[in-house]
Amino acid sequence: MSLRDDLIPTYASLCALVSSEEVERIKKELATGTNPRDLKMSLARKIVALYHGEKKALASEKNFKDVFQNKKEPEDTLVVKVKPQTLLRDVCLSGNIISSKSEWHRLVTQGAVITISGTKIHDPNFSLSRNETFRIGKKRFLKIELF
């Protein structure tokens, strides 16, 4: 989804091996206001199907929709068991989710540390008090289980 909209026809031609007629149709759809997200989803499905098969393409599309549109927890989320009152920052550092305390501070300041239910973490010294799943940045997920 981070692909620039104007590059969709080029990627369709080069990566998904679609016909020139299909590329022209995509260009027309972009020009007439079709949502680029829909075209990108179709492109992604075609690319994954080309290299990994239709079954994997459909599963990948479902997973993307579940995680990023329906705000569900990804199936491959890293699960970490920690003691209560442990700092989330320390768990992320030890699990290589983040590379430094300054990266952590930047993410928290920008509002990029969010519970799966949508609550933003504003305190860089946030301590864990219950089982919870977090999204850190756009694509990193961490499930905390207290013991």
Backbone as numpy.savetxt, mean C-alpha at the origin, in Angstrom:
# Nx Ny Nz CAx CAy CAz Cx Cy Cz
-0.29 2.31 -8.47 -1.10 3.51 -8.47 -0.25 4.77 -8.47
1.03 4.63 -8.20 1.90 5.80 -8.20 2.38 6.17 -9.61
2.00 5.39 -10.59 2.34 5.69 -11.99 1.65 6.98 -12.42
2.41 7.88 -13.04 1.81 9.12 -13.55 0.76 8.77 -14.60
-0.35 9.49 -14.58 -1.47 9.20 -15.47 -1.07 9.24 -16.95
-0.21 10.18 -17.32 0.17 10.31 -18.72 1.03 9.15 -19.22
1.53 8.34 -18.30 2.36 7.19 -18.70 1.57 5.89 -18.86
0.29 5.90 -18.56 -0.51 4.69 -18.65 -0.46 4.08 -20.06
-0.68 4.86 -21.14 -0.62 4.26 -22.48 0.76 3.67 -22.80
1.82 4.33 -22.39 3.18 3.84 -22.65 3.42 2.52 -21.94
3.05 2.44 -20.66 3.22 1.20 -19.91 2.35 0.09 -20.47
1.14 0.44 -20.93 0.27 -0.57 -21.52 0.93 -1.18 -22.75
1.53 -0.34 -23.55 2.19 -0.80 -24.77 3.45 -1.61 -24.48
4.29 -1.11 -23.57 5.58 -1.73 -23.33 5.55 -2.89 -22.33
4.71 -2.79 -21.32 4.74 -3.78 -20.24 3.62 -4.81 -20.31
2.48 -4.43 -20.88 1.35 -5.34 -20.91 1.12 -5.92 -22.30
1.91 -5.46 -23.26 1.86 -5.97 -24.62 0.47 -5.87 -25.24
-0.23 -4.75 -25.00 -1.54 -4.55 -25.60 -1.38 -4.01 -27.01
-2.40 -4.17 -27.81 -2.36 -3.73 -29.21 -2.35 -2.21 -29.30
-1.97 -1.71 -30.46 -1.95 -0.26 -30.67 -3.37 0.30 -30.62
-4.37 -0.50 -31.04 -5.76 -0.07 -30.96 -6.18 0.12 -29.49
-5.74 -0.80 -28.64 -6.04 -0.72 -27.22 -5.36 0.50 -26.59
-4.14 0.79 -27.00 -3.43 1.96 -26.49 -4.18 3.23 -26.88
-4.67 3.29 -28.11 -5.44 4.46 -28.54 -6.74 4.60 -27.75
-7.38 3.47 -27.45 -8.60 3.49 -26.64 -8.31 4.05 -25.25
-7.17 3.63 -24.67 -6.77 4.12 -23.35 -6.53 5.63 -23.39
-5.86 6.10 -24.43 -5.61 7.54 -24.58 -6.92 8.31 -24.65
-7.90 7.78 -25.41 -9.20 8.45 -25.53 -9.92 8.46 -24.19
-9.85 7.36 -23.47 -10.51 7.30 -22.16 -9.90 8.31 -21.19
-8.58 8.44 -21.22 -7.92 9.44 -20.37 -8.36 10.85 -20.74
-8.47 11.10 -22.04 -8.85 12.43 -22.53 -10.31 12.77 -22.21
-11.17 11.75 -22.12 -12.59 12.01 -21.90 -12.99 11.93 -20.43
-12.01 11.76 -19.55 -12.31 11.87 -18.13 -12.50 10.56 -17.38
-12.17 9.43 -17.99 -12.23 8.17 -17.26 -11.26 8.25 -16.08
-11.66 7.71 -14.96 -10.82 7.75 -13.77 -9.52 6.97 -14.04
-8.37 7.62 -13.95 -7.10 6.95 -14.21 -6.87 5.74 -13.29
-7.45 5.78 -12.09 -7.30 4.66 -11.17 -7.83 3.37 -11.79
-8.96 3.47 -12.50 -9.55 2.29 -13.13 -8.64 1.75 -14.24
-8.06 2.66 -15.00 -7.14 2.25 -16.07 -5.87 1.62 -15.49
-5.39 2.16 -14.37 -4.20 1.61 -13.72 -4.49 0.22 -13.15
-5.68 0.04 -12.60 -6.05 -1.28 -12.07 -6.09 -2.31 -13.20
-6.65 -1.93 -14.31 -6.71 -2.82 -15.46 -5.31 -3.14 -15.97
-4.47 -2.12 -16.05 -3.09 -2.30 -16.49 -2.33 -3.23 -15.55
-2.48 -3.01 -14.25 -1.80 -3.86 -13.26 -2.26 -5.31 -13.40
-3.56 -5.51 -13.56 -4.10 -6.86 -13.71 -3.49 -7.55 -14.94
-3.39 -6.81 -16.06 -2.83 -7.39 -17.29 -1.36 -7.74 -17.12
-0.60 -6.87 -16.47 0.83 -7.13 -16.28 1.05 -8.34 -15.38
0.33 -8.40 -14.27 0.48 -9.54 -13.36 0.04 -10.82 -14.05
-1.06 -10.78 -14.80 -1.53 -11.98 -15.51 -0.51 -12.45 -16.54
0.13 -11.51 -17.20 1.12 -11.85 -18.22 2.29 -12.63 -17.64
2.74 -12.23 -16.46 3.93 -12.85 -15.86 3.63 -13.92 -14.82
2.42 -13.85 -14.20 2.14 -14.77 -13.09 0.83 -15.53 -13.24
0.05 -15.26 -14.29 -1.21 -15.96 -14.51 -2.41 -15.18 -14.02
-3.56 -15.52 -14.60 -4.81 -14.81 -14.31 -5.24 -14.97 -12.85
-5.03 -16.16 -12.29 -5.43 -16.41 -10.90 -4.68 -15.48 -9.94
-3.38 -15.34 -10.13 -2.56 -14.46 -9.29 -2.95 -12.99 -9.51
-3.28 -12.64 -10.74 -3.68 -11.27 -11.05 -4.96 -10.89 -10.30
-5.92 -11.78 -10.31 -7.19 -11.51 -9.60 -6.97 -11.45 -8.09
-6.13 -12.35 -7.58 -5.83 -12.33 -6.14 -5.11 -11.05 -5.74
-4.19 -10.59 -6.56 -3.46 -9.35 -6.28 -4.38 -8.14 -6.30
-5.29 -8.12 -7.26 -6.25 -7.01 -7.34 -7.15 -7.00 -6.10
-7.63 -8.17 -5.70 -8.48 -8.26 -4.51 -7.71 -7.79 -3.28
-6.46 -8.22 -3.13 -5.64 -7.82 -2.00 -5.44 -6.30 -1.99
-5.16 -5.70 -3.13 -4.98 -4.25 -3.21 -6.26 -3.53 -2.77
-7.40 -3.96 -3.28 -8.66 -3.32 -2.92 -8.96 -3.48 -1.43
-8.71 -4.69 -0.91 -8.96 -4.93 0.52 -8.11 -4.00 1.38
-6.83 -3.90 1.07 -5.91 -3.14 1.92 -6.06 -1.64 1.73
-6.07 -1.17 0.50 -6.00 0.27 0.27 -7.34 0.96 0.04
-8.37 0.21 -0.33 -9.68 0.82 -0.49 -10.60 0.49 0.67
-10.55 -0.77 1.13 -11.44 -1.20 2.21 -10.77 -1.17 3.58
-9.50 -0.74 3.61 -8.74 -0.55 4.85 -8.68 -1.80 5.72
-8.48 -2.95 5.08 -8.32 -4.19 5.82 -6.83 -4.47 6.02
-6.54 -5.34 6.94 -5.16 -5.71 7.24 -4.62 -6.63 6.13
-3.42 -6.37 5.62 -2.83 -7.25 4.61 -2.59 -8.65 5.18
-2.65 -9.64 4.31 -2.45 -11.02 4.74 -1.03 -11.27 5.23
-0.07 -10.58 4.67 1.34 -10.83 4.99 1.92 -9.82 5.99
1.07 -9.30 6.85 1.50 -8.31 7.84 2.48 -8.93 8.83
3.55 -8.19 9.12 4.52 -8.61 10.12 3.85 -8.56 11.49
3.94 -9.66 12.25 3.36 -9.73 13.59 4.50 -9.73 14.60
4.41 -8.82 15.59 5.43 -8.70 16.62 4.75 -8.80 17.99
5.30 -9.63 18.85 4.79 -9.76 20.21 5.70 -8.97 21.13
5.09 -8.05 21.90 5.86 -7.18 22.78 5.15 -7.02 24.12
5.89 -6.50 25.08 5.33 -6.19 26.39 4.53 -4.89 26.31
3.49 -4.77 27.14 2.76 -3.49 27.19 3.70 -2.34 27.55
3.35 -1.17 27.08 4.08 0.09 27.32 5.39 0.19 26.52
5.64 -0.76 25.64 6.79 -0.64 24.74 6.50 0.47 23.74
7.51 1.25 23.40 7.33 2.33 22.42 7.19 1.74 21.02
6.19 2.20 20.30 5.99 1.75 18.92 7.22 2.05 18.07
7.84 3.19 18.31 9.06 3.58 17.59 10.13 2.50 17.74
10.33 2.00 18.96 11.37 1.00 19.20 11.06 -0.32 18.50
9.78 -0.68 18.46 9.39 -1.91 17.75 9.66 -1.75 16.26
9.34 -0.58 15.72 9.56 -0.34 14.29 11.05 -0.32 13.95
11.85 0.23 14.83 13.30 0.24 14.61 13.88 -1.17 14.66
13.50 -1.94 15.67 14.07 -3.29 15.81 13.56 -4.23 14.72
12.38 -3.95 14.19 11.84 -4.79 13.12 12.20 -4.31 11.73
13.07 -3.30 11.64 13.50 -2.72 10.37 12.34 -2.19 9.53
11.29 -1.74 10.20 10.18 -1.09 9.51 10.59 0.33 9.13
11.36 0.95 10.02 11.93 2.28 9.78 13.44 2.19 9.95
14.15 3.15 9.39 15.61 3.09 9.43 16.22 3.93 10.55
15.45 4.89 11.09 16.03 5.76 12.12 14.94 6.44 12.93
15.36 7.01 14.05 14.42 7.78 14.88 13.96 9.04 14.16
14.84 9.61 13.34 14.44 10.82 12.60 13.38 10.48 11.54
13.50 9.31 10.91 12.46 8.89 9.97 11.15 8.71 10.72
11.20 8.10 11.91 10.01 7.91 12.73 9.36 9.27 13.05
10.18 10.21 13.50 9.66 11.53 13.86 9.00 12.20 12.64
9.62 12.09 11.50 9.07 12.67 10.27 7.72 12.03 9.92
7.65 10.70 9.99 6.40 10.00 9.68 5.27 10.40 10.63
5.58 10.47 11.92 4.56 10.84 12.91 4.12 12.28 12.68
5.07 13.18 12.46 4.75 14.59 12.22 3.86 14.76 11.00
4.10 13.97 9.96 3.33 14.07 8.73 1.99 13.33 8.81
1.72 12.67 9.93 0.46 11.94 10.07 0.44 10.63 9.32
1.61 10.03 9.11 1.71 8.82 8.30 1.77 7.54 9.13
1.55 7.64 10.44 1.46 6.46 11.29 0.02 6.38 11.76
-0.67 5.34 11.30 -2.12 5.26 11.49 -2.49 3.85 11.92
-3.46 3.73 12.82 -3.99 2.41 13.14 -4.81 1.95 11.94
-5.01 0.65 11.81 -5.79 0.12 10.69 -7.22 0.65 10.73
-7.69 1.04 11.91 -9.04 1.60 12.03 -9.09 3.09 11.67
-7.92 3.71 11.45 -7.88 5.08 10.96 -7.45 6.14 11.95
-7.06 5.75 13.15 -6.62 6.73 14.15 -5.16 7.10 13.91
-4.88 8.40 13.75 -3.50 8.85 13.53 -2.76 8.91 14.85
-1.50 8.53 14.80 -0.62 8.62 15.97 0.12 9.95 15.87
-0.03 10.80 16.88 0.59 12.13 16.87 1.78 12.23 17.82
1.90 11.28 18.71 2.95 11.32 19.74 4.12 10.43 19.32
5.31 11.00 19.09 6.47 10.18 18.72 6.82 9.14 19.78
6.38 9.37 21.02 6.66 8.43 22.12 5.44 7.59 22.45
4.65 7.28 21.45 3.44 6.46 21.62 3.83 5.09 22.14
3.19 4.69 23.26 3.47 3.37 23.82 2.27 2.45 23.59
2.56 1.19 23.46 1.56 0.20 23.11 0.79 -0.27 24.34
-0.52 -0.26 24.25 -1.34 -0.67 25.39 -2.38 -1.73 25.01
-2.48 -2.06 23.72 -3.43 -3.11 23.29 -2.98 -3.67 21.95
-3.55 -4.80 21.59 -3.27 -5.40 20.29 -3.82 -4.46 19.21
-3.01 -4.19 18.21 -3.41 -3.22 17.19 -2.57 -3.45 15.94
-3.12 -3.08 14.79 -2.38 -3.11 13.54 -2.16 -1.68 13.08
-0.94 -1.38 12.65 -0.57 -0.03 12.23 -0.13 -0.02 10.79
-0.45 1.09 10.12 0.13 1.35 8.80 1.15 2.45 9.01
2.39 2.18 8.60 3.47 3.14 8.77 3.88 3.58 7.37
3.59 4.83 7.04 3.81 5.29 5.68 2.70 4.75 4.79
2.99 4.58 3.53 1.96 4.14 2.59 1.82 2.62 2.51
2.93 1.90 2.66 2.87 0.48 2.32 3.38 -0.47 3.40
3.77 0.05 4.55 4.31 -0.81 5.60 3.26 -1.04 6.68
3.11 -2.29 7.07 2.12 -2.65 8.07 2.78 -3.45 9.18
2.26 -3.29 10.39 2.81 -3.96 11.56 1.67 -4.30 12.50
1.59 -5.57 12.87 0.56 -6.01 13.81 1.23 -6.26 15.15
0.72 -5.61 16.18 1.26 -5.73 17.54 0.36 -6.66 18.34
0.99 -7.63 18.98 0.29 -8.50 19.93 1.02 -8.39 21.25
0.29 -8.01 22.29 0.89 -7.87 23.62 0.88 -9.21 24.34
1.92 -9.40 25.15 1.97 -10.62 25.99 2.19 -10.26 27.43
